[in-house]
Amino acid sequence: MIQRTAVLEQYVFLIQTAHREADYHSSEVVKRSIANANSALTESVKLLAQEQTWQAERLLNVAWFYAKFAQDILAAEATEHLLGHDQFLELIPSQEQTKKRLSEILNRLQRRLDNYQDMVAAQDPSASQAVEES
């Protein structure tokens, strides 16, 4: 069990290193999967120290699952990058994506408001002054 834990820690470290070196894209999914794998590994070691072997082995399997998932996503993104498409599988939007999306929504709303204001001004010039003042 100790040997399996050591091998899995090395495996997670290699995935983490590969992710850091992938300068073409930083995946939030891979980051979270690595963090989850490390967390499960830490808990597994604690349980192993307390001689709770069954629970430690279960968490070791959970850590392996997260590590394998991170590696598979990283490999898929590397393949996508090498093919030149650069459309990465991102299940969790990054802060930049969220900000960009909100900015697009606000710009669209501003254009609609401007259109409504123009429509009101075209129908009744005195009403457009009241709209502008509010």
C-alpha positions in Angstrom: 0.0 0.0 0.0 2.9 2.4 0.8 4.5 1.6 -2.5 1.2 2.3 -4.4 0.9 5.6 -2.5 4.4 6.7 -3.5 3.8 5.7 -7.2 0.6 7.7 -7.2 2.2 10.7 -5.7 4.9 10.6 -8.4 2.2 10.2 -11.1 0.2 13.3 -9.8 3.5 15.3 -9.6 4.2 14.4 -13.3 0.7 15.5 -14.4 1.1 18.7 -12.4 4.5 19.4 -14.0 3.1 18.7 -17.5 0.2 21.0 -16.8 2.5 23.8 -15.7 4.6 23.4 -18.8 1.6 23.5 -21.2 2.0 27.2 -21.9 -0.7 27.1 -24.6 -3.6 26.7 -22.1 -4.2 26.5 -18.4 -7.1 24.3 -17.7 -9.2 24.9 -14.6 -10.5 21.3 -14.8 -7.0 19.9 -14.7 -6.1 22.2 -11.8 -9.1 21.1 -9.7 -8.5 17.4 -10.6 -4.9 17.6 -9.5 -5.9 19.4 -6.3 -8.6 16.8 -5.6 -6.0 14.0 -6.2 -3.6 15.6 -3.8 -6.2 16.0 -1.2 -7.3 12.4 -1.5 -3.7 11.3 -1.3 -3.1 13.3 1.9 -6.2 11.9 3.6 -5.2 8.4 2.5 -1.8 8.7 4.1 -3.4 10.0 7.3 -5.7 7.0 7.4 -2.9 4.6 6.6 -1.0 6.0 9.5 -4.0 5.3 11.7 -4.0 1.8 10.3 -7.4 2.3 8.7 -6.3 0.3 5.6 -9.7 -0.1 3.9 -10.5 3.6 4.0 -7.0 4.5 3.0 -7.2 2.2 -0.1 -10.6 3.7 -1.0 -9.1 7.2 -1.0 -6.1 6.0 -2.9 -8.5 4.8 -5.6 -10.3 8.2 -5.6 -6.9 10.0 -6.0 -6.1 7.7 -8.9 -9.4 8.5 -10.5 -8.8 12.3 -10.3 -5.2 11.9 -11.5 -6.2 9.8 -14.5 -9.0 12.2 -15.3 -6.6 15.2 -15.2 -4.1 13.3 -17.4 -6.8 12.4 -19.9 -8.0 16.0 -20.1 -4.5 17.3 -20.4 -3.7 14.8 -23.3 -6.9 15.8 -25.1 -6.1 19.5 -24.9 -2.6 18.8 -26.1 -3.9 16.9 -29.0 -6.4 19.7 -29.8 -3.6 22.2 -29.6 -1.3 20.2 -31.9 -4.1 19.9 -34.4 -4.4 23.7 -34.4 -8.0 24.0 -33.4 -7.3 25.5 -29.9 -10.9 24.9 -28.7 -10.3 23.4 -25.3 -12.7 21.3 -23.2 -13.3 23.7 -20.3 -16.1 22.6 -18.1 -15.5 25.4 -15.7 -15.4 28.9 -17.1 -12.3 30.9 -16.3 -12.5 34.4 -14.8 -11.6 35.9 -18.1 -14.4 34.0 -19.9 -16.9 35.1 -17.3 -15.8 38.7 -17.5 -15.9 38.6 -21.3 -19.4 37.1 -21.2 -20.7 39.6 -18.7 -19.2 42.5 -20.8 -21.0 41.2 -23.9 -24.3 41.0 -22.1 -23.9 44.5 -20.7 -23.0 45.9 -24.1 -26.0 44.2 -25.7 -28.3 45.7 -22.9 -26.8 49.1 -23.5 -27.5 48.9 -27.2 -31.1 47.9 -26.5 -31.5 50.8 -24.1 -30.1 53.2 -26.7 -32.5 51.8 -29.3 -35.5 52.2 -26.9 -34.4 55.7 -26.1 -34.2 56.5 -29.9 -37.6 55.1 -30.4 -39.1 57.2 -27.6 -37.3 60.3 -29.0 -38.7 59.7 -32.5 -42.3 59.4 -31.2 -42.2 62.3 -28.7 -39.3 64.7 -28.4 -40.4 65.9 -24.9 -40.5 62.3 -23.6 -36.9 61.7 -24.6 -35.8 64.5 -22.3 -37.6 62.9 -19.5 -36.0 59.5 -20.2 -32.5 61.1 -20.4 -33.0 62.9 -17.1 -34.0 59.7 -15.3 
